[in-house]
Amino acid sequence: MAIVLWLGSWFVMPEAFALTPIELTNISYKDCPKELAEGNVTSGGSSAPANCFMVTGKAKNPSGKMVYDADVFGRILDANGEPILQNRSRLGAIPELPPGVSDFEIRISVPANQPTPLKLEKFKASGFAGNVNPSI
């Protein structure tokens, strides 16, 4: 019986492991609402003042199924072309995306000493066809 189950597991893959690519368009940013705007950027135990921005855009889910936990990747540069988030391209996640086109927004913190306007480049996302949260 154990051998049958083991062999059967080769042919059945849970939906949660199927990554779905998500196209992101109309990417822009705006200042955070006042209740989200305060904060610091921390690194190596020290903190520095930060500006809060909301990255917004449209996310296109072509799968025909709900997509969960879509990781958003992209590059954000300051006005001088310097990266905002060193060595990090994952910016956040979109918890749920129904089939079709949806609006999304992700909060980012930018060190206050980095000049604006920001340049947003190479944005993309991918998520899961099934819920990947083990507590649900």
N, C-alpha and C positions, 0 to 999 in steps of 0.2 A: 504494500500500500504506500509506503514512504517513497519508493522509487517512482510510482505513478504520479504522486503529488509533485515530486521534484522535477520530473520530466514535463509535467503540465505547467509548471511555473515558468518554463522557458517560453511558452507560447502566449502567456497572459501577462501583459504589462499594464500596471495601473495607469489610469488616465493622468494622474498628477505628474508623471514623469515626461509627458509629451509637451515639449516647449512650443509655444505658439508665438511666432514673430508678430510684433505690433508696429505698424507704421505711425510715426509721429510727425505732424505737420503744424503749420502756423505757430511755431515756437516763439514765445516772447516772454517778457518778465515785467513785473510791476512791484512797487513797494508793498510790503506786508500790511495788513490791517493793524491798527494801533495795538490791539490786544495780543498780537503775535510778534510785534516788532522788536521788543527789548530782548537783549541777550548778548552773549559773548561767544567767541570762538576759543576753544581750548585745545592746547597742544602741549604734550610733554609736561603736564602739571601746571602750566601757566595759562592765563586767560588774557584775551585782548578784546576791545570793543568790536562789535560787529554790526553790519547792516543786514536787515532781513528782506528777502525778496521772494516772490511767488513766481515760479516758472510755470507758464500756462501754455496750452496748446490743444490740439485735436489728436485723439488716438483712434486708429482704425483697426478693429478686430475683424479679420476676414474669416474666422473659423466657423461661424455659425453657432458657436457654443460660448457660454460664459467663460471668461478667462480670469484667473485669480492670481494675485501677488505678482503683477507684471513689474519687473525691475526696469527702471529707466536709466539709460546710460547716455552720456554726452560730455562734451568739453565746454567749459565756461572760461572765457578769457576776460581780463580787465581791459581798460581802454588802451593800455600799452602793449597788449598781446601776451601778457603774463597769465599763466593758469591760476584760477581762483582756488581750486581744490587740488593740491599737489598729489600726484600718484593715485588719484582716485577718479574713476570715470562713472561709477554707480552713484547716482544722485538721490535716489529714493525709489519708492514703489507705488504703484496704483493698486489698491486693494481688490477691486472688481471692475471688469470691463465687459459689458454686454456686447453681443454681436453688433457690428456696424460702427458708426463714428460717435465718439463721446468726447466731451470736454474733460481735461484733467488739469490738476495743479499740484505742484510740489514746492514745499518751503525749503529755501536754502539760506545759509548764513555766510556772509562774505566779510572778511576782515575790513574794518572801517578805513584802513589806510590804502586799500586798493581802489583806484579811480574807475569811475563809470564813464560812459556807458559800457555795459557788459556785452560780450560777443558770445552767442550761443551756437555751437557747432556739433555736427555729427550725432544728432539725437536719434535714439532708437529704443525699443523696449521688447521684452519677451516675457511671457507669463505661462501659467500652467492651465491645462484644460480641466483639472480637478483641484479641489481645495487641498493645499499642502500643509495646512496648520494641523498638527497632530492632536491638538486639544479639542477640535471640532468634530 
